[in-house]
Amino acid sequence: MIDIYEAIKKRRSVRLYKEKKIENAVLNRILEAARLAPSANNVQGYKLIIVKDSQKRQQLAKAGLYQSFISQAPIIIVGVAVNPELDQTSENPFYAIDLAIAFDHLTLVAASEGLGTCWIGAFKQDKVKKILEIPEKCKVIVLMPIGFPDDKPKNRSRKSLKELIYYEKFSNRIGLGAWVDII
Ligand SMILES: Cc1cc2nc3c(=O)[nH]c(=O)nc-3n(C[C@H](O)[C@H](O)[C@H](O)COP(=O)(O)O)c2cc1C
């Protein structure tokens, strides 16, 4: 186990996997991290479908747009919002936000267990639903391959804090303290 800052720094999108299987105990720890994630009104209005079957993984890879690599991973976890139409408490789509937080927990614990993941957002909704027999009213938000990395992806660049942070109001780049530079 590594600490949370190390896991954040270590996590990369992995697009090449070894065939090696993931032990159930490890998978359970990763899923537990998703289960403990916060959600709007604590509703957890989603399901995570664990796909190990090789034929289904290949079908899911074909349902992705240029994502053939995902079938190499021993497991694909599919994040499904169960009732997105009922999510009208906010202008923002809580059903997607909830799943994003759950999957972020999942990716960080996976990284700390030495596993790689990749968020896949480009796929054909209807095809994934058909393959996994997901009801029409649901919405598939993410496919996530998970497995032992067969690659060491380089760090992707990120914007600097200076580019991301405003102080007190939109567009104000001048802070009252230089705390951002200290982090
Ligand atoms: C919402 C979302 C959708 C993404 N969709 C895809 C995708 O369809 N295919 C893919 O290969 N990577 C996808 N990614 C991975 C990003 O390309 C990747 O996170 C980004 O380039 C930064 O690289 P890193 O994860 O290694 O830090 C997605 C990431 C997010 C957060």
The ligand as a Gaussian input file, in Angstrom:
#p B3LYP/6-31G(d) Opt

LIG

0 1
 C      -13.940000      11.465000     -18.941000
 C      -12.732000      10.796000     -19.580000
 C      -12.874000      10.130000     -20.787000
 C      -11.772000       9.460000     -21.343000
 N      -11.958000       8.706000     -22.472000
 C      -10.916000       8.001000     -22.976000
 C      -11.112000       7.126000     -24.079000
 O      -12.216000       6.963000     -24.604000
 N      -10.038000       6.432000     -24.537000
 C       -8.787000       6.531000     -23.967000
 O       -7.861000       5.856000     -24.429000
 N       -8.569000       7.373000     -22.918000
 C       -9.601000       8.088000     -22.405000
 N       -9.419000       8.894000     -21.305000
 C       -8.067000       8.993000     -20.680000
 C       -7.433000      10.373000     -20.910000
 O       -7.013000      10.470000     -22.264000
 C       -6.252000      10.542000     -19.941000
 O       -6.743000      10.504000     -18.624000
 C       -5.508000      11.851000     -20.150000
 O       -4.891000      11.885000     -21.423000
 C       -4.421000      12.082000     -19.100000
 O       -3.506000      11.013000     -19.078000
 P       -3.243000      10.174000     -17.732000
 O       -4.569000       9.540000     -17.324000
 O       -2.217000       9.131000     -18.068000
 O       -2.765000      11.122000     -16.693000
 C      -10.494000       9.540000     -20.724000
 C      -10.364000      10.230000     -19.511000
 C      -11.461000      10.831000     -18.929000
 C      -11.288000      11.507000     -17.583000

